[in-house]
Amino acid sequence: MKNFALTLLLTVLTFHLATAAVHCPADTLKCDTLVLKNGIETHARIVGVSGNSFIVQYCDEDRQTHIHSADLEAIRFSDGTQFGKPEIKQEIRLKRRGAKALTPKRIKSTGKLQLLGAFLAAPVAAFSILAFVVSGASVVLVLSISLTVLVIYLLFRGISNLILAGRLRKKLKKQESSF
């Protein structure tokens, strides 16, 4: 009877200790450190991006939460790199864009389309200005001003995008030649 009671006691203790919740400290070497605006540092892994916020998973817990990019002061990654405010904003923009990364070819085609739109809208704007001069109607004046502003904007953005595409192409060629 003593052996049975002793075996039962040891078995219950073994199962009880095996299922007891034992707190294991988080392995902070694999986690990033997020520094919030209010000075609080938290250890978490960045899982993804949603809108203007990072989805983070805390290292010592299984829960995930959203931290808005405006609430972050800095991010120190586990590999040693550190992001400040400008890098965080740029990372959010890049992650949000995803596969739609702006390449020089894409920017150049956008600039060409904007210039084409400006050249197509210019005759309509000129005709609306002529119609205002002939008729004197104030509705036509609003239309002609709107079309003129649109033409100027499309010209400006189209030329800017073509210049930007050329600069990016030169920069990428320079980076490729340095490797």
N, C-alpha and C positions, 0 to 999 in steps of 0.2 A: 504494500500500500504506500509506503514511503517512496519507493522508486516511481510509482505511478504519479504521485503528487508532485515529486521533484521534476519529473519529465514534463508534466503538464505546466508547471510553473515556468520552467525554462522555455518551453514552446511559446507560451503566451508572451513572455518577456521578449523573445526573439522577434516574433511578429509585431509586437508593439513598437520596438525600437526600429525595425525595418520600415514601418509605415509612418513613423513620427516625422513631422515636418521639421527638417533640419535646414536652417538658413545657410545657403552657400553664398559666399561673397561673389559679386560679379567680376568677371574677368575684364577689367578696365583696359587692358592692353589692346583688346580687339574693338573697343568702343571709341566713338568720337566724343569730344567734349564740346558741348554747346554753351556759349557764354551769352546769357540773356542781358537785356538792357539794364535790368535792375541789379546786375552783378552776380546773379546766381549761376553757378556752373553745374551742369548736369551731364551725366554720362549716358549717351544714347547712340543708336545707330540710325543713320538716315536711310529710310526704306524707299521713299519716293517723293514726288512733288505733286501737289494738287492745288491748282490755281496759284495764289501767292504765298502758299505755305508749304513747309516741309512735313512729310509724314515720318515721324520718328518712333522707334521702338526702344524703350528704356532697357538698359542692360540687366538690371536686377529684377525686372518684371517682364511679363509677357504682353503687357498692354501696349497699344499704339496710340499716338495722339498727333494732332496737328499743331505746329508752331509756326505762327505767321512770320514771314521774313523780316518784317519791321520790328519784331520783338527780339531779333537776334543781333548781338553786337559782334560776335566772332564765332567761327567754327574751327576747332583744332582737330584734324583728322588723325586717325590712329597711325598713319604712316608718317606723321610729323608735319605735313603741310598745314598752313593756316590760312583761312579766308577771313577778310575783314568785310566791312559793309559793302564796298563796291563789288567785290568778287561774289558776295552772296546775291546781290541784285542781278549780276550778270548770269550767275548759275541758274537762278529762277527763270530768267528770260530764255536761256538755252534749253532748259528742261521742258518749259512750257511749249516751246516751238517744236521740240522733238525732231522728227525726220525732216521738217521743213527748214533745215539749216540754210542760211543765206550763202550761196556761192556766187562768185563773180559772174558766172553765166546766167544765173537766175536774176541777179540784180540788173544785169545788162538788158535782159529781155523785158524786165519790168520797166526800165527806163525807155526802151523803144516803144512799148505800148503806151506809156504816158505821153510821149512826144506825138505818136500817131493820134491819140485822143485829142491833144491840143490842136493839131492841124485840122482835124475833122470838126472840132467845135468852133474854131476861129471864124469860118464863113457864117455860121449861124449867129455868132455874137455880132459880127459886122452887119448882118441883115437886120438883127433886132435893133441895133443902134440907128440904122437907116429908117426902120419903121417908126421908131420913136420920134425922130426928127420930122418925118412926114406927118404922123398922126398927132403927136403931142400927148398921147395917153400915158398916164403914170404907171399903169400895169406893165406896159412895154418897157418903161425905164427900169423897173425892178428886174425884169427878165434880162435886159441887156447888161445891167451891172453884174448880175449873178453869173451870166455866161462869160463876161470879160474876166471876172475874178477866177473862174474855173480854168479858163485858157491860160492865164498867167501862172496859176498854181501848177497846172500840168506841165507847162514849159519848164518852170523852175525845178520841180521834182524830177522830171525826165532827164534834164541836163545833169542834175546832182547825182542821180543814180548811175548815169553813164560814167561820170568822173570817178565815183566811188568804186564802180566795178573795175575800172582801169587800175586804180590804186591797189585794190585787193589782189588783182591778178599779178601785179608787179611784186607785191609783198609775198605772195605765196611762191612765186618763182624764186625769189631771193632766199626764202626759207628752205625750199627744196634743194637749191644749189649749195647751201651751207652744210647739208647733211652729207 
